[in-house]
Amino acid sequence: MDACLCVTTLVENTPAEGMRAEHGLSLHLAFGELSILLDFGQSDAFAQNADALGVDLAQVDLAVLSHAHYDHADGMGHFFALNARAPLFLSEACAETCWSTKGGTTEAHYIGIQKGLLAQFGQRLSPVSTDRVTPIAPGAYLVPHTTPVLGEIGRQAGMFLRQGNVLVPDGFAHELTLVLELGAAPDAPLAVFNSCSHAGLPVVVSEVRAAFPGRTIAAYVGGLHLVHARDEQVIDVAHAIETAGVCQLYTGHCTGAHAVELLTRQLPGRVVPLHAGLRFGL
């Protein structure tokens, strides 16, 4: 594919012929000479699909964990069994502390990283700052949330962190945005990856624009956490995409099928639904 970035969706919720599907997300990014893995899904499904798609996980140069939820993190042991060298970049706030009151139950239930995984693979982990942009390779950056008071968004979403015996609203300090520069020029456009966008796409885009002023966002890739959103909330996201000048949206996972359909109607020609096996170049 004639592009400086080729994205392969290794696993996603949507069934596709010949591919395993699960509630989760994993993306392989061929970024110039660099091989990057973003997230692992919740099982070995991403690895089985990678084999079927001709993606050699043993040759991945670096991995990124977008946030501390099971459906993005729990496949990491399968990755480390296949790859002996790649560091895993993750927020220094990542811990086994994430709980939710949503998902068909009124009682809080654990949605975090499988207990013990972080300790088991501690020697492979490269924690990054929660308050500044971290370069991880030429043209590749991890952007933390710097917007204040995100805990209210967490509370409304039913997402919490356990601190001792107390649940406090999740402010998503454990969530990172991966930004890739699509070219070597100082004003090169950007590809923005946020696997679940728990803080909201408008927040993520605002933080990226503050970190990279004057840049065009050629593509925003990831889930938008709109599966339970009202139509007017989805339309607000579409307006934010237009206002920010985001050229293309590749979305799925926690966005929800109805929200994807509504975004497609609001942004004709600019929305591509994700599914395992989908490849696209930027």
N, C-alpha and C positions, 0 to 999 in steps of 0.2 A: 504494500500500500504506500503510495507516494505522499508521505506526511512525516513531520518530525515527531508525531505522537500517534501511536496506534493503540487503541483501547480494546481489550477483549473482556467481555463479561463472563466470568467463570461460574458464578452462581448467583441466582436471584429467585424471587418468589414464583415467577411466571413459568409454567411448564413449556418446554420446547422439545421438539422431536430429537431423540438421541441424547438429551441432556438431563441430568438430575436437577431437580428444583427443590428449594427449601426456603423457609422464611429466613432471609439473610442476604448478604451481599459480599461479593469478592470480585475485584477487578485486577486484571493484569495490564500494565502500562509499559509499552515499548517506547521509551523516550530517548530518541537518538540511539546512542550505544548502550544506554542504561536500561536494565530490566527491573521494574518495580512491581511489587505486589501490594495492593491496598485491600486490607481486610481478608478474612479467612472463612466467612460464613460460620455455621455452628457445628459442622461435621467435616468428614472427608469428601463431601460432594464436590467442592471446588477443585480438589486435587484430581478426582476422577474425570471431571469435565476438562480440566487442563490437559490431561493426557489425551483425551479424545480430540481436543482442539489443537494439539501440537505445541502446547506451551510447556517449556521445560522449566519446572519449578526449581530444579537443582541449580539452574543458572541465574536465578534471581539475585540481583546485586544488593537490594535493600527492600525491606518491607515496612509498611506503615499501618498502625492500628488507629482507626479514626476515633474510636471512643470505647468505653468500658462496658459494652453490652454483649451478652452471650452470642447473639446472632451475627456478630462481626468478629468475635475473638476466639470462640471455642474450638475452631479448627486449627489454631496455631500449632498445636502439638504435631499434627499431621504435616504441616509445612516444615517444621524443624527436623522431622524425621527424614525429609527429602532433601533438605538444604542445610549444609553444614557451615555456611559462611556468612549469610546475609544478616546484618543487624536489624532489629525490629525497633523502629522509632515509634514512641508513644508519649502521651502527655505525662509529665511527672505527677499529675493528679490522678492517673489511672490507678484504681484499687478495686477490690472485690466488695463494693459497698452499694451497688445500685439496686433499688427496689421500685416497684410500681404498684399502684392501686387500680390500674386498668387491666383489660384483657379478660373480661368475663368474670371477675371476682371483685368483691368489695373489700377484701382483705389484702394487705400488702404481700407481694410475693417477689422473690429474688429474680432479677433479670440481668445480673452482672456476669462477669467473667467466671468461668468454672473455677471453683475454689481450688487453690493450690497451683494453678497454671503459672501465675506470675513468679512464684517462688521457684517452681521447677525449672523455668527457663530464664532465670534472672541474669545469667551470664550473656544472654543474647539480646537483652533489652537495652535500649538507648533512650532514656527519658529526656524530654525537651521541656523548655520553659513554658509556664502558663501566662507569662506577661510580655513576651517579645517574640518576634518572628525569628524562626530558626532555619538557616540554610542547611539542607541535608545533602545536596549535590549541586553541581553547576546548573542553574536554572530551575531548581526545585526547592520549595520552601514550605514550612509548616507554620500556619497562622493560628494562634490560640484565640479564644474569645476574650476580648477586652471590654466589651460592652457591659456596663454595670447593671445590677439588679435583674439578672436573668433567672434568678430563683423563682420569681413570680410566674414566668413561663413554665418552669418545671412543675410548680404546684398545680397550675391549671391543667397540665398534661398528665398529672398523676404520677410524676416521677420524683423519686426521693433518694437521698443518700443516708445510709445508716451510720450514725455517729454514736457509738456506745449502744445504749438502749433506745435512742431517740432517732426518728426519721425527720430529716430536714429537707426542704425543697432542693432539687438538683439544679445548680446554676451552670452545669455543663462545662466546668473547668477541665474535665477529662476529654472534651471533644476538640478535635483539630481539623482545620481545613488545609488540604494539600493544594498548593498552587504551582503550576508549571508554566514557564515562559516558552511560548511557541516561536522561538527564534532568538537570535543573538543581539538584535538591535535593542537599544535602551528603551524604546517604546513598543517592544514586541507585545502582541496580544497574549492573553492569559487563558489557561484552562483551569477551572476551579472545581475541586472535588470535595464534597462534604457528604458523607455516606447517608446521614439521616437528617441533617439540618434541624436538630432539635430546637435551636434558638430561633429558627425561622430564616428562610432565604433572605429576606430584607436585611436582617442583622449580619448574616455571613457576607453578603455582597458589600454592605457598608464597611465592614472591617477589612475586606480585601482591597476596596478602593482607597481606604485610608493608608494601607500599607504599600500600595502600588498606585500612587496618584496618576491620573491621566491615562491609565491603561484601558484598553478594550477587553471585555470579558468575552472571548470567542465562544466559550462553552461552559455551562454549569452542569456537573455530572453528579448524580446521587439521588437518594430519597429525600422527600420534603416533609415527611411526617404530617401528612394531610389526610390520613386514612379516616379519621373521625371528624374532619373539619366540615363546617358548614359551607355551602356554595359561595357565600359572600367572602369568606376567608380565602377560598381558593382564587376567586377573582381578584382579591387584593394582592395575592402573590403574583398573578399574571401582570397586574399593573406595575408591581415592583420590578418585574423582569423587563418590561418595556421601558420604564423610567431609567433603569440602570444600563440599558443598552446591551443586555445579555443577548448574544446572537443566536445561540442554540441551547436547548435544554434537553438533556438525556436523563430520564427519570423513571423510577419504579420503586420496588421494595416497599417502604413505608409510606409512599405517596398515596397509594390506593388506586384501584382501577377507575373509580368514578372521578377522582380528582385529576387523574391523567387525561381522561376523556374531556373533562371540562377545560383543562389547560390547553389541550389540543384545539378545541374550538375557539378559545380566546386568543391563541397565538398560532394561527395557521402557518404551517410549514416550518415551525421552529421547535416542535416537540417530538422527540423520538422515545418511545417506550423501551425500557430495558428488558432483556430476557437473556438467560444463559445461552452463550454461543454468539451473541451479538458482537460484531466487530465494527469499529468505525475509526476513521483517521481524522486528525486535526492538524 
